[in-house]
């Protein structure tokens, strides 16, 4: 039961980061274009965009979502931060 929540949160994080990466690399992109590229349903794309926008990582434009400088920086730091999360999880296995 406890692990179910962790797995669901990891899946959402994967989706959010995938969308952020896509917008950084190919933006600006709208909901339906992201949905077409990723195969995700539009309502999940919309939710992820809202979360990323609230975090200041994306901003909406008339042509679609565009990454902010903070979004580009977040994407650069993601690998390092995930390695630290993995270290914390590995401590649980001891």
PyMOL Python script that loads the backbone (N, CA, C, O; Angstrom):
from pymol import cmd

cmd.read_pdbstr("""\
ATOM      1  N   UNK A   1       0.813  -1.187   0.000  1.00  0.00           N
ATOM      2  CA  UNK A   1       0.000   0.000   0.000  1.00  0.00           C
ATOM      3  C   UNK A   1       0.867   1.266   0.000  1.00  0.00           C
ATOM      4  O   UNK A   1       0.610   2.185  -0.777  1.00  0.00           O
ATOM      5  N   UNK A   2       1.881   1.323   0.855  1.00  0.00           N
ATOM      6  CA  UNK A   2       2.754   2.485   0.883  1.00  0.00           C
ATOM      7  C   UNK A   2       3.533   2.628  -0.422  1.00  0.00           C
ATOM      8  O   UNK A   2       3.756   3.738  -0.905  1.00  0.00           O
ATOM      9  N   UNK A   3       3.933   1.526  -0.968  1.00  0.00           N
ATOM     10  CA  UNK A   3       4.718   1.565  -2.205  1.00  0.00           C
ATOM     11  C   UNK A   3       3.875   1.985  -3.402  1.00  0.00           C
ATOM     12  O   UNK A   3       4.398   2.563  -4.354  1.00  0.00           O
ATOM     13  N   UNK A   4       2.581   1.702  -3.362  1.00  0.00           N
ATOM     14  CA  UNK A   4       1.704   2.098  -4.462  1.00  0.00           C
ATOM     15  C   UNK A   4       1.756   3.607  -4.685  1.00  0.00           C
ATOM     16  O   UNK A   4       1.814   4.074  -5.822  1.00  0.00           O
ATOM     17  N   UNK A   5       1.735   4.358  -3.596  1.00  0.00           N
ATOM     18  CA  UNK A   5       1.770   5.815  -3.702  1.00  0.00           C
ATOM     19  C   UNK A   5       3.102   6.284  -4.307  1.00  0.00           C
ATOM     20  O   UNK A   5       3.131   7.187  -5.143  1.00  0.00           O
ATOM     21  N   UNK A   6       4.193   5.662  -3.873  1.00  0.00           N
ATOM     22  CA  UNK A   6       5.507   6.017  -4.401  1.00  0.00           C
ATOM     23  C   UNK A   6       5.584   5.733  -5.903  1.00  0.00           C
ATOM     24  O   UNK A   6       6.111   6.541  -6.669  1.00  0.00           O
ATOM     25  N   UNK A   7       5.060   4.593  -6.309  1.00  0.00           N
ATOM     26  CA  UNK A   7       5.068   4.223  -7.731  1.00  0.00           C
ATOM     27  C   UNK A   7       4.242   5.220  -8.548  1.00  0.00           C
ATOM     28  O   UNK A   7       4.673   5.648  -9.618  1.00  0.00           O
ATOM     29  N   UNK A   8       3.068   5.588  -8.053  1.00  0.00           N
ATOM     30  CA  UNK A   8       2.217   6.546  -8.768  1.00  0.00           C
ATOM     31  C   UNK A   8       2.890   7.905  -8.883  1.00  0.00           C
ATOM     32  O   UNK A   8       2.829   8.545  -9.933  1.00  0.00           O
ATOM     33  N   UNK A   9       3.533   8.347  -7.806  1.00  0.00           N
ATOM     34  CA  UNK A   9       4.229   9.631  -7.840  1.00  0.00           C
ATOM     35  C   UNK A   9       5.404   9.588  -8.809  1.00  0.00           C
ATOM     36  O   UNK A   9       5.664  10.566  -9.510  1.00  0.00           O
ATOM     37  N   UNK A  10       6.113   8.472  -8.854  1.00  0.00           N
ATOM     38  CA  UNK A  10       7.239   8.313  -9.788  1.00  0.00           C
ATOM     39  C   UNK A  10       6.736   8.356 -11.232  1.00  0.00           C
ATOM     40  O   UNK A  10       7.393   8.930 -12.101  1.00  0.00           O
ATOM     41  N   UNK A  11       5.575   7.753 -11.488  1.00  0.00           N
ATOM     42  CA  UNK A  11       5.002   7.778 -12.843  1.00  0.00           C
ATOM     43  C   UNK A  11       4.615   9.203 -13.237  1.00  0.00           C
ATOM     44  O   UNK A  11       4.833   9.614 -14.377  1.00  0.00           O
ATOM     45  N   UNK A  12       4.041   9.959 -12.293  1.00  0.00           N
ATOM     46  CA  UNK A  12       3.687  11.351 -12.597  1.00  0.00           C
ATOM     47  C   UNK A  12       4.940  12.183 -12.843  1.00  0.00           C
ATOM     48  O   UNK A  12       4.975  13.007 -13.757  1.00  0.00           O
ATOM     49  N   UNK A  13       5.958  11.969 -12.031  1.00  0.00           N
ATOM     50  CA  UNK A  13       7.211  12.696 -12.210  1.00  0.00           C
ATOM     51  C   UNK A  13       7.813  12.393 -13.572  1.00  0.00           C
ATOM     52  O   UNK A  13       8.288  13.296 -14.261  1.00  0.00           O
ATOM     53  N   UNK A  14       7.796  11.130 -13.960  1.00  0.00           N
ATOM     54  CA  UNK A  14       8.319  10.738 -15.275  1.00  0.00           C
ATOM     55  C   UNK A  14       7.566  11.468 -16.388  1.00  0.00           C
ATOM     56  O   UNK A  14       8.173  11.962 -17.338  1.00  0.00           O
ATOM     57  N   UNK A  15       6.239  11.531 -16.260  1.00  0.00           N
ATOM     58  CA  UNK A  15       5.429  12.227 -17.266  1.00  0.00           C
ATOM     59  C   UNK A  15       5.750  13.716 -17.288  1.00  0.00           C
ATOM     60  O   UNK A  15       5.951  14.292 -18.357  1.00  0.00           O
ATOM     61  N   UNK A  16       5.801  14.344 -16.114  1.00  0.00           N
ATOM     62  CA  UNK A  16       6.093  15.781 -16.045  1.00  0.00           C
ATOM     63  C   UNK A  16       7.460  16.092 -16.653  1.00  0.00           C
ATOM     64  O   UNK A  16       7.600  17.029 -17.439  1.00  0.00           O
ATOM     65  N   UNK A  17       8.464  15.298 -16.281  1.00  0.00           N
ATOM     66  CA  UNK A  17       9.811  15.541 -16.804  1.00  0.00           C
ATOM     67  C   UNK A  17       9.895  15.280 -18.307  1.00  0.00           C
ATOM     68  O   UNK A  17      10.605  15.988 -19.022  1.00  0.00           O
ATOM     69  N   UNK A  18       9.175  14.270 -18.785  1.00  0.00           N
ATOM     70  CA  UNK A  18       9.154  13.994 -20.226  1.00  0.00           C
ATOM     71  C   UNK A  18       8.551  15.147 -21.006  1.00  0.00           C
ATOM     72  O   UNK A  18       9.055  15.519 -22.066  1.00  0.00           O
ATOM     73  N   UNK A  19       7.484  15.705 -20.487  1.00  0.00           N
ATOM     74  CA  UNK A  19       6.839  16.847 -21.146  1.00  0.00           C
ATOM     75  C   UNK A  19       7.738  18.074 -21.074  1.00  0.00           C
ATOM     76  O   UNK A  19       7.868  18.804 -22.057  1.00  0.00           O
ATOM     77  N   UNK A  20       8.361  18.309 -19.920  1.00  0.00           N
ATOM     78  CA  UNK A  20       9.286  19.435 -19.800  1.00  0.00           C
ATOM     79  C   UNK A  20      10.415  19.301 -20.820  1.00  0.00           C
ATOM     80  O   UNK A  20      10.754  20.266 -21.504  1.00  0.00           O
ATOM     81  N   UNK A  21      10.990  18.114 -20.919  1.00  0.00           N
ATOM     82  CA  UNK A  21      12.085  17.884 -21.880  1.00  0.00           C
ATOM     83  C   UNK A  21      11.624  18.147 -23.313  1.00  0.00           C
ATOM     84  O   UNK A  21      12.335  18.775 -24.098  1.00  0.00           O
ATOM     85  N   UNK A  22      10.450  17.671 -23.637  1.00  0.00           N
ATOM     86  CA  UNK A  22       9.907  17.863 -24.980  1.00  0.00           C
ATOM     87  C   UNK A  22       9.722  19.346 -25.295  1.00  0.00           C
ATOM     88  O   UNK A  22      10.068  19.799 -26.386  1.00  0.00           O
ATOM     89  N   UNK A  23       9.183  20.091 -24.350  1.00  0.00           N
ATOM     90  CA  UNK A  23       8.954  21.527 -24.566  1.00  0.00           C
ATOM     91  C   UNK A  23      10.283  22.272 -24.647  1.00  0.00           C
ATOM     92  O   UNK A  23      10.427  23.188 -25.456  1.00  0.00           O
ATOM     93  N   UNK A  24      11.249  21.894 -23.824  1.00  0.00           N
ATOM     94  CA  UNK A  24      12.565  22.534 -23.896  1.00  0.00           C
ATOM     95  C   UNK A  24      13.185  22.296 -25.267  1.00  0.00           C
ATOM     96  O   UNK A  24      13.748  23.216 -25.860  1.00  0.00           O
ATOM     97  N   UNK A  25      13.089  21.082 -25.770  1.00  0.00           N
ATOM     98  CA  UNK A  25      13.733  20.724 -27.038  1.00  0.00           C
ATOM     99  C   UNK A  25      12.975  21.187 -28.267  1.00  0.00           C
ATOM    100  O   UNK A  25      13.595  21.538 -29.271  1.00  0.00           O
ATOM    101  N   UNK A  26      11.624  21.196 -28.217  1.00  0.00           N
ATOM    102  CA  UNK A  26      10.842  21.448 -29.437  1.00  0.00           C
ATOM    103  C   UNK A  26       9.795  22.540 -29.293  1.00  0.00           C
ATOM    104  O   UNK A  26       9.010  22.764 -30.215  1.00  0.00           O
ATOM    105  N   UNK A  27       9.766  23.228 -28.148  1.00  0.00           N
ATOM    106  CA  UNK A  27       8.710  24.205 -27.882  1.00  0.00           C
ATOM    107  C   UNK A  27       8.769  25.408 -28.780  1.00  0.00           C
ATOM    108  O   UNK A  27       9.775  25.623 -29.456  1.00  0.00           O
ATOM    109  N   UNK A  28       7.728  26.191 -28.808  1.00  0.00           N
ATOM    110  CA  UNK A  28       6.499  26.027 -28.044  1.00  0.00           C
ATOM    111  C   UNK A  28       5.610  24.915 -28.621  1.00  0.00           C
ATOM    112  O   UNK A  28       5.550  24.691 -29.830  1.00  0.00           O
ATOM    113  N   UNK A  29       4.925  24.233 -27.696  1.00  0.00           N
ATOM    114  CA  UNK A  29       4.046  23.132 -28.090  1.00  0.00           C
ATOM    115  C   UNK A  29       2.724  23.230 -27.340  1.00  0.00           C
ATOM    116  O   UNK A  29       2.686  23.575 -26.159  1.00  0.00           O
ATOM    117  N   UNK A  30       1.636  22.919 -28.049  1.00  0.00           N
ATOM    118  CA  UNK A  30       0.319  22.905 -27.447  1.00  0.00           C
ATOM    119  C   UNK A  30      -0.041  21.518 -26.915  1.00  0.00           C
ATOM    120  O   UNK A  30       0.668  20.538 -27.140  1.00  0.00           O
ATOM    121  N   UNK A  31      -1.141  21.473 -26.219  1.00  0.00           N
ATOM    122  CA  UNK A  31      -1.601  20.237 -25.584  1.00  0.00           C
ATOM    123  C   UNK A  31      -1.752  19.101 -26.588  1.00  0.00           C
ATOM    124  O   UNK A  31      -1.271  17.993 -26.349  1.00  0.00           O
ATOM    125  N   UNK A  32      -2.418  19.370 -27.713  1.00  0.00           N
ATOM    126  CA  UNK A  32      -2.701  18.293 -28.661  1.00  0.00           C
ATOM    127  C   UNK A  32      -1.449  17.837 -29.405  1.00  0.00           C
ATOM    128  O   UNK A  32      -1.336  16.664 -29.764  1.00  0.00           O
ATOM    129  N   UNK A  33      -0.519  18.738 -29.636  1.00  0.00           N
ATOM    130  CA  UNK A  33       0.743  18.349 -30.272  1.00  0.00           C
ATOM    131  C   UNK A  33       1.545  17.462 -29.325  1.00  0.00           C
ATOM    132  O   UNK A  33       2.102  16.445 -29.738  1.00  0.00           O
ATOM    133  N   UNK A  34       1.601  17.854 -28.050  1.00  0.00           N
ATOM    134  CA  UNK A  34       2.306  17.027 -27.057  1.00  0.00           C
ATOM    135  C   UNK A  34       1.633  15.669 -26.940  1.00  0.00           C
ATOM    136  O   UNK A  34       2.305  14.642 -26.850  1.00  0.00           O
ATOM    137  N   UNK A  35       0.312  15.666 -26.941  1.00  0.00           N
ATOM    138  CA  UNK A  35      -0.445  14.416 -26.867  1.00  0.00           C
ATOM    139  C   UNK A  35      -0.125  13.512 -28.054  1.00  0.00           C
ATOM    140  O   UNK A  35       0.074  12.309 -27.890  1.00  0.00           O
ATOM    141  N   UNK A  36      -0.075  14.098 -29.250  1.00  0.00           N
ATOM    142  CA  UNK A  36       0.257  13.324 -30.455  1.00  0.00           C
ATOM    143  C   UNK A  36       1.662  12.734 -30.373  1.00  0.00           C
ATOM    144  O   UNK A  36       1.871  11.570 -30.715  1.00  0.00           O
ATOM    145  N   UNK A  37       2.617  13.533 -29.922  1.00  0.00           N
ATOM    146  CA  UNK A  37       4.009  13.091 -29.862  1.00  0.00           C
ATOM    147  C   UNK A  37       4.211  12.004 -28.805  1.00  0.00           C
ATOM    148  O   UNK A  37       4.909  11.017 -29.040  1.00  0.00           O
ATOM    149  N   UNK A  38       3.595  12.198 -27.644  1.00  0.00           N
ATOM    150  CA  UNK A  38       3.840  11.300 -26.509  1.00  0.00           C
ATOM    151  C   UNK A  38       2.884  10.119 -26.431  1.00  0.00           C
ATOM    152  O   UNK A  38       3.196   9.097 -25.819  1.00  0.00           O
ATOM    153  N   UNK A  39       1.715  10.263 -27.055  1.00  0.00           N
ATOM    154  CA  UNK A  39       0.697   9.226 -26.934  1.00  0.00           C
ATOM    155  C   UNK A  39      -0.105   9.333 -25.641  1.00  0.00           C
ATOM    156  O   UNK A  39      -0.941   8.476 -25.352  1.00  0.00           O
ATOM    157  N   UNK A  40       0.147  10.377 -24.872  1.00  0.00           N
ATOM    158  CA  UNK A  40      -0.605  10.601 -23.630  1.00  0.00           C
ATOM    159  C   UNK A  40      -1.948  11.241 -23.944  1.00  0.00           C
ATOM    160  O   UNK A  40      -2.053  12.010 -24.899  1.00  0.00           O
ATOM    161  N   UNK A  41      -2.974  10.938 -23.161  1.00  0.00           N
ATOM    162  CA  UNK A  41      -4.261  11.595 -23.377  1.00  0.00           C
ATOM    163  C   UNK A  41      -4.154  13.097 -23.048  1.00  0.00           C
ATOM    164  O   UNK A  41      -3.407  13.487 -22.150  1.00  0.00           O
ATOM    165  N   UNK A  42      -4.903  13.928 -23.779  1.00  0.00           N
ATOM    166  CA  UNK A  42      -4.820  15.380 -23.558  1.00  0.00           C
ATOM    167  C   UNK A  42      -5.048  15.814 -22.116  1.00  0.00           C
ATOM    168  O   UNK A  42      -4.422  16.773 -21.665  1.00  0.00           O
ATOM    169  N   UNK A  43      -5.930  15.135 -21.377  1.00  0.00           N
ATOM    170  CA  UNK A  43      -6.181  15.569 -19.997  1.00  0.00           C
ATOM    171  C   UNK A  43      -4.954  15.367 -19.105  1.00  0.00           C
ATOM    172  O   UNK A  43      -4.747  16.133 -18.165  1.00  0.00           O
ATOM    173  N   UNK A  44      -4.147  14.357 -19.383  1.00  0.00           N
ATOM    174  CA  UNK A  44      -2.925  14.149 -18.601  1.00  0.00           C
ATOM    175  C   UNK A  44      -1.861  15.170 -18.992  1.00  0.00           C
ATOM    176  O   UNK A  44      -1.113  15.651 -18.141  1.00  0.00           O
ATOM    177  N   UNK A  45      -1.798  15.495 -20.270  1.00  0.00           N
ATOM    178  CA  UNK A  45      -0.870  16.527 -20.732  1.00  0.00           C
ATOM    179  C   UNK A  45      -1.254  17.864 -20.098  1.00  0.00           C
ATOM    180  O   UNK A  45      -0.393  18.588 -19.599  1.00  0.00           O
ATOM    181  N   UNK A  46      -2.529  18.184 -20.119  1.00  0.00           N
ATOM    182  CA  UNK A  46      -3.017  19.443 -19.542  1.00  0.00           C
ATOM    183  C   UNK A  46      -2.637  19.536 -18.063  1.00  0.00           C
ATOM    184  O   UNK A  46      -2.179  20.580 -17.598  1.00  0.00           O
ATOM    185  N   UNK A  47      -2.827  18.444 -17.332  1.00  0.00           N
ATOM    186  CA  UNK A  47      -2.487  18.429 -15.910  1.00  0.00           C
ATOM    187  C   UNK A  47      -0.986  18.665 -15.711  1.00  0.00           C
ATOM    188  O   UNK A  47      -0.592  19.482 -14.879  1.00  0.00           O
ATOM    189  N   UNK A  48      -0.153  17.955 -16.468  1.00  0.00           N
ATOM    190  CA  UNK A  48       1.296  18.121 -16.342  1.00  0.00           C
ATOM    191  C   UNK A  48       1.721  19.544 -16.686  1.00  0.00           C
ATOM    192  O   UNK A  48       2.563  20.123 -15.999  1.00  0.00           O
ATOM    193  N   UNK A  49       1.150  20.108 -17.734  1.00  0.00           N
ATOM    194  CA  UNK A  49       1.479  21.486 -18.094  1.00  0.00           C
ATOM    195  C   UNK A  49       1.113  22.450 -16.972  1.00  0.00           C
ATOM    196  O   UNK A  49       1.854  23.390 -16.685  1.00  0.00           O
ATOM    197  N   UNK A  50      -0.028  22.213 -16.343  1.00  0.00           N
ATOM    198  CA  UNK A  50      -0.460  23.077 -15.236  1.00  0.00           C
ATOM    199  C   UNK A  50       0.524  22.980 -14.071  1.00  0.00           C
ATOM    200  O   UNK A  50       0.892  23.997 -13.483  1.00  0.00           O
ATOM    201  N   UNK A  51       0.948  21.768 -13.738  1.00  0.00           N
ATOM    202  CA  UNK A  51       1.913  21.569 -12.650  1.00  0.00           C
ATOM    203  C   UNK A  51       3.237  22.256 -12.983  1.00  0.00           C
ATOM    204  O   UNK A  51       3.813  22.938 -12.135  1.00  0.00           O
ATOM    205  N   UNK A  52       3.714  22.080 -14.193  1.00  0.00           N
ATOM    206  CA  UNK A  52       4.984  22.680 -14.614  1.00  0.00           C
ATOM    207  C   UNK A  52       4.889  24.204 -14.658  1.00  0.00           C
ATOM    208  O   UNK A  52       5.850  24.898 -14.326  1.00  0.00           O
ATOM    209  N   UNK A  53       3.744  24.717 -15.063  1.00  0.00           N
ATOM    210  CA  UNK A  53       3.546  26.164 -15.091  1.00  0.00           C
ATOM    211  C   UNK A  53       3.530  26.724 -13.662  1.00  0.00           C
ATOM    212  O   UNK A  53       4.167  27.742 -13.388  1.00  0.00           O
ATOM    213  N   UNK A  54       2.810  26.065 -12.760  1.00  0.00           N
ATOM    214  CA  UNK A  54       2.758  26.523 -11.362  1.00  0.00           C
ATOM    215  C   UNK A  54       4.137  26.518 -10.716  1.00  0.00           C
ATOM    216  O   UNK A  54       4.421  27.337  -9.843  1.00  0.00           O
ATOM    217  N   UNK A  55       4.987  25.599 -11.143  1.00  0.00           N
ATOM    218  CA  UNK A  55       6.348  25.516 -10.614  1.00  0.00           C
ATOM    219  C   UNK A  55       7.272  26.547 -11.260  1.00  0.00           C
ATOM    220  O   UNK A  55       8.430  26.679 -10.865  1.00  0.00           O
ATOM    221  N   UNK A  56       6.760  27.279 -12.256  1.00  0.00           N
ATOM    222  CA  UNK A  56       7.563  28.291 -12.932  1.00  0.00           C
ATOM    223  C   UNK A  56       8.510  27.736 -13.972  1.00  0.00           C
ATOM    224  O   UNK A  56       9.444  28.419 -14.392  1.00  0.00           O
ATOM    225  N   UNK A  57       8.276  26.486 -14.397  1.00  0.00           N
ATOM    226  CA  UNK A  57       9.174  25.835 -15.358  1.00  0.00           C
ATOM    227  C   UNK A  57       8.727  26.033 -16.802  1.00  0.00           C
ATOM    228  O   UNK A  57       9.532  25.930 -17.728  1.00  0.00           O
ATOM    229  N   UNK A  58       7.456  26.313 -16.988  1.00  0.00           N
ATOM    230  CA  UNK A  58       6.891  26.594 -18.312  1.00  0.00           C
ATOM    231  C   UNK A  58       6.024  27.837 -18.207  1.00  0.00           C
ATOM    232  O   UNK A  58       5.583  28.223 -17.124  1.00  0.00           O
ATOM    233  N   UNK A  59       5.790  28.451 -19.358  1.00  0.00           N
ATOM    234  CA  UNK A  59       4.811  29.533 -19.406  1.00  0.00           C
ATOM    235  C   UNK A  59       3.968  29.365 -20.657  1.00  0.00           C
ATOM    236  O   UNK A  59       4.474  28.970 -21.707  1.00  0.00           O
ATOM    237  N   UNK A  60       2.687  29.663 -20.543  1.00  0.00           N
ATOM    238  CA  UNK A  60       1.823  29.539 -21.710  1.00  0.00           C
ATOM    239  C   UNK A  60       2.032  30.713 -22.662  1.00  0.00           C
ATOM    240  O   UNK A  60       2.251  31.846 -22.234  1.00  0.00           O
ATOM    241  N   UNK A  61       1.962  30.428 -23.938  1.00  0.00           N
ATOM    242  CA  UNK A  61       1.986  31.484 -24.958  1.00  0.00           C
ATOM    243  C   UNK A  61       0.860  31.184 -25.939  1.00  0.00           C
ATOM    244  O   UNK A  61       0.227  30.131 -25.865  1.00  0.00           O
ATOM    245  N   UNK A  62       0.619  32.088 -26.834  1.00  0.00           N
ATOM    246  CA  UNK A  62      -0.433  31.862 -27.826  1.00  0.00           C
ATOM    247  C   UNK A  62      -0.079  30.718 -28.779  1.00  0.00           C
ATOM    248  O   UNK A  62      -0.960  30.173 -29.445  1.00  0.00           O
ATOM    249  N   UNK A  63       1.193  30.354 -28.847  1.00  0.00           N
ATOM    250  CA  UNK A  63       1.630  29.263 -29.730  1.00  0.00           C
ATOM    251  C   UNK A  63       1.821  27.947 -28.991  1.00  0.00           C
ATOM    252  O   UNK A  63       2.162  26.935 -29.603  1.00  0.00           O
ATOM    253  N   UNK A  64       1.602  27.951 -27.670  1.00  0.00           N
ATOM    254  CA  UNK A  64       1.773  26.748 -26.863  1.00  0.00           C
ATOM    255  C   UNK A  64       2.714  26.994 -25.702  1.00  0.00           C
ATOM    256  O   UNK A  64       3.173  28.117 -25.494  1.00  0.00           O
ATOM    257  N   UNK A  65       3.000  25.955 -24.952  1.00  0.00           N
ATOM    258  CA  UNK A  65       3.872  26.065 -23.785  1.00  0.00           C
ATOM    259  C   UNK A  65       5.313  26.300 -24.222  1.00  0.00           C
ATOM    260  O   UNK A  65       5.798  25.720 -25.193  1.00  0.00           O
ATOM    261  N   UNK A  66       5.974  27.169 -23.474  1.00  0.00           N
ATOM    262  CA  UNK A  66       7.382  27.478 -23.722  1.00  0.00           C
ATOM    263  C   UNK A  66       8.130  27.345 -22.393  1.00  0.00           C
ATOM    264  O   UNK A  66       7.628  27.761 -21.348  1.00  0.00           O
ATOM    265  N   UNK A  67       9.314  26.773 -22.437  1.00  0.00           N
ATOM    266  CA  UNK A  67      10.116  26.601 -21.220  1.00  0.00           C
ATOM    267  C   UNK A  67      10.650  27.947 -20.757  1.00  0.00           C
ATOM    268  O   UNK A  67      10.994  28.813 -21.561  1.00  0.00           O
ATOM    269  N   UNK A  68      10.711  28.100 -19.443  1.00  0.00           N
ATOM    270  CA  UNK A  68      11.346  29.275 -18.849  1.00  0.00           C
ATOM    271  C   UNK A  68      12.821  28.934 -18.611  1.00  0.00           C
ATOM    272  O   UNK A  68      13.203  27.767 -18.691  1.00  0.00           O
ATOM    273  N   UNK A  69      13.644  29.932 -18.323  1.00  0.00           N
ATOM    274  CA  UNK A  69      15.035  29.615 -17.948  1.00  0.00           C
ATOM    275  C   UNK A  69      15.103  28.661 -16.751  1.00  0.00           C
ATOM    276  O   UNK A  69      15.980  27.799 -16.692  1.00  0.00           O
ATOM    277  N   UNK A  70      14.182  28.815 -15.805  1.00  0.00           N
ATOM    278  CA  UNK A  70      14.145  27.905 -14.649  1.00  0.00           C
ATOM    279  C   UNK A  70      13.831  26.482 -15.089  1.00  0.00           C
ATOM    280  O   UNK A  70      14.358  25.527 -14.519  1.00  0.00           O
ATOM    281  N   UNK A  71      12.981  26.332 -16.096  1.00  0.00           N
ATOM    282  CA  UNK A  71      12.648  25.005 -16.617  1.00  0.00           C
ATOM    283  C   UNK A  71      13.837  24.344 -17.277  1.00  0.00           C
ATOM    284  O   UNK A  71      14.071  23.147 -17.107  1.00  0.00           O
ATOM    285  N   UNK A  72      14.591  25.132 -18.033  1.00  0.00           N
ATOM    286  CA  UNK A  72      15.788  24.589 -18.678  1.00  0.00           C
ATOM    287  C   UNK A  72      16.818  24.175 -17.633  1.00  0.00           C
ATOM    288  O   UNK A  72      17.465  23.136 -17.770  1.00  0.00           O
ATOM    289  N   UNK A  73      16.967  24.984 -16.595  1.00  0.00           N
ATOM    290  CA  UNK A  73      17.913  24.680 -15.514  1.00  0.00           C
ATOM    291  C   UNK A  73      17.471  23.429 -14.739  1.00  0.00           C
ATOM    292  O   UNK A  73      18.292  22.578 -14.395  1.00  0.00           O
ATOM    293  N   UNK A  74      16.172  23.335 -14.473  1.00  0.00           N
ATOM    294  CA  UNK A  74      15.630  22.169 -13.767  1.00  0.00           C
ATOM    295  C   UNK A  74      15.944  20.885 -14.527  1.00  0.00           C
ATOM    296  O   UNK A  74      16.336  19.880 -13.934  1.00  0.00           O
ATOM    297  N   UNK A  75      15.770  20.929 -15.832  1.00  0.00           N
ATOM    298  CA  UNK A  75      16.041  19.749 -16.652  1.00  0.00           C
ATOM    299  C   UNK A  75      17.525  19.363 -16.579  1.00  0.00           C
ATOM    300  O   UNK A  75      17.856  18.178 -16.546  1.00  0.00           O
ATOM    301  N   UNK A  76      18.405  20.349 -16.553  1.00  0.00           N
ATOM    302  CA  UNK A  76      19.840  20.073 -16.452  1.00  0.00           C
ATOM    303  C   UNK A  76      20.197  19.409 -15.130  1.00  0.00           C
ATOM    304  O   UNK A  76      21.082  18.555 -15.073  1.00  0.00           O
ATOM    305  N   UNK A  77      19.502  19.809 -14.063  1.00  0.00           N
ATOM    306  CA  UNK A  77      19.823  19.308 -12.723  1.00  0.00           C
ATOM    307  C   UNK A  77      19.111  18.007 -12.367  1.00  0.00           C
ATOM    308  O   UNK A  77      19.411  17.400 -11.339  1.00  0.00           O
ATOM    309  N   UNK A  78      18.189  17.583 -13.191  1.00  0.00           N
ATOM    310  CA  UNK A  78      17.353  16.426 -12.872  1.00  0.00           C
ATOM    311  C   UNK A  78      18.167  15.165 -12.620  1.00  0.00           C
ATOM    312  O   UNK A  78      17.902  14.450 -11.653  1.00  0.00           O
ATOM    313  N   UNK A  79      19.124  14.883 -13.440  1.00  0.00           N
ATOM    314  CA  UNK A  79      19.908  13.645 -13.302  1.00  0.00           C
ATOM    315  C   UNK A  79      20.603  13.601 -11.943  1.00  0.00           C
ATOM    316  O   UNK A  79      20.574  12.578 -11.260  1.00  0.00           O
ATOM    317  N   UNK A  80      21.225  14.705 -11.555  1.00  0.00           N
ATOM    318  CA  UNK A  80      21.919  14.781 -10.273  1.00  0.00           C
ATOM    319  C   UNK A  80      20.936  14.588  -9.117  1.00  0.00           C
ATOM    320  O   UNK A  80      21.209  13.839  -8.180  1.00  0.00           O
ATOM    321  N   UNK A  81      19.814  15.257  -9.190  1.00  0.00           N
ATOM    322  CA  UNK A  81      18.820  15.163  -8.123  1.00  0.00           C
ATOM    323  C   UNK A  81      18.242  13.745  -8.020  1.00  0.00           C
ATOM    324  O   UNK A  81      18.018  13.245  -6.917  1.00  0.00           O
ATOM    325  N   UNK A  82      18.003  13.107  -9.157  1.00  0.00           N
ATOM    326  CA  UNK A  82      17.485  11.738  -9.134  1.00  0.00           C
ATOM    327  C   UNK A  82      18.494  10.767  -8.528  1.00  0.00           C
ATOM    328  O   UNK A  82      18.107   9.823  -7.840  1.00  0.00           O
ATOM    329  N   UNK A  83      19.769  10.986  -8.775  1.00  0.00           N
ATOM    330  CA  UNK A  83      20.798  10.133  -8.167  1.00  0.00           C
ATOM    331  C   UNK A  83      20.759  10.254  -6.650  1.00  0.00           C
ATOM    332  O   UNK A  83      20.984   9.269  -5.947  1.00  0.00           O
ATOM    333  N   UNK A  84      20.477  11.441  -6.140  1.00  0.00           N
ATOM    334  CA  UNK A  84      20.382  11.627  -4.689  1.00  0.00           C
ATOM    335  C   UNK A  84      19.153  10.922  -4.127  1.00  0.00           C
ATOM    336  O   UNK A  84      19.200  10.371  -3.028  1.00  0.00           O
ATOM    337  N   UNK A  85      18.051  10.940  -4.881  1.00  0.00           N
ATOM    338  CA  UNK A  85      16.847  10.229  -4.456  1.00  0.00           C
ATOM    339  C   UNK A  85      17.123   8.730  -4.421  1.00  0.00           C
ATOM    340  O   UNK A  85      16.701   8.039  -3.494  1.00  0.00           O
ATOM    341  N   UNK A  86      17.818   8.237  -5.414  1.00  0.00           N
ATOM    342  CA  UNK A  86      18.157   6.812  -5.466  1.00  0.00           C
ATOM    343  C   UNK A  86      19.005   6.426  -4.255  1.00  0.00           C
ATOM    344  O   UNK A  86      18.796   5.365  -3.667  1.00  0.00           O
ATOM    345  N   UNK A  87      19.955   7.273  -3.881  1.00  0.00           N
ATOM    346  CA  UNK A  87      20.787   7.003  -2.689  1.00  0.00           C
ATOM    347  C   UNK A  87      19.897   6.894  -1.455  1.00  0.00           C
ATOM    348  O   UNK A  87      20.100   6.009  -0.623  1.00  0.00           O
ATOM    349  N   UNK A  88      18.930   7.771  -1.328  1.00  0.00           N
ATOM    350  CA  UNK A  88      18.030   7.734  -0.176  1.00  0.00           C
ATOM    351  C   UNK A  88      17.204   6.457  -0.165  1.00  0.00           C
ATOM    352  O   UNK A  88      16.990   5.861   0.890  1.00  0.00           O
ATOM    353  N   UNK A  89      16.745   6.041  -1.323  1.00  0.00           N
ATOM    354  CA  UNK A  89      15.958   4.810  -1.409  1.00  0.00           C
ATOM    355  C   UNK A  89      16.833   3.595  -1.101  1.00  0.00           C
ATOM    356  O   UNK A  89      16.391   2.652  -0.445  1.00  0.00           O
ATOM    357  N   UNK A  90      18.072   3.627  -1.579  1.00  0.00           N
ATOM    358  CA  UNK A  90      18.980   2.515  -1.297  1.00  0.00           C
ATOM    359  C   UNK A  90      19.224   2.351   0.201  1.00  0.00           C
ATOM    360  O   UNK A  90      19.426   1.233   0.674  1.00  0.00           O
ATOM    361  N   UNK A  91      19.208   3.451   0.952  1.00  0.00           N
ATOM    362  CA  UNK A  91      19.380   3.379   2.405  1.00  0.00           C
ATOM    363  C   UNK A  91      18.214   2.616   3.054  1.00  0.00           C
ATOM    364  O   UNK A  91      18.382   2.005   4.108  1.00  0.00           O
ATOM    365  N   UNK A  92      17.049   2.656   2.428  1.00  0.00           N
ATOM    366  CA  UNK A  92      15.911   1.916   2.943  1.00  0.00           C
ATOM    367  C   UNK A  92      16.105   0.405   2.823  1.00  0.00           C
ATOM    368  O   UNK A  92      15.497  -0.369   3.562  1.00  0.00           O
ATOM    369  N   UNK A  93      16.947  -0.001   1.894  1.00  0.00           N
ATOM    370  CA  UNK A  93      17.180  -1.429   1.671  1.00  0.00           C
ATOM    371  C   UNK A  93      18.161  -2.020   2.682  1.00  0.00           C
ATOM    372  O   UNK A  93      18.286  -3.240   2.783  1.00  0.00           O
ATOM    373  N   UNK A  94      18.840  -1.183   3.413  1.00  0.00           N
ATOM    374  CA  UNK A  94      19.844  -1.670   4.377  1.00  0.00           C
ATOM    375  C   UNK A  94      19.207  -2.163   5.651  1.00  0.00           C
ATOM    376  O   UNK A  94      19.908  -2.604   6.561  1.00  0.00           O
TER     377      UNK A  94
END
""", "prot")
cmd.dss("prot")
cmd.show_as("cartoon", "prot")
cmd.util.cbc("prot")
cmd.orient("prot")
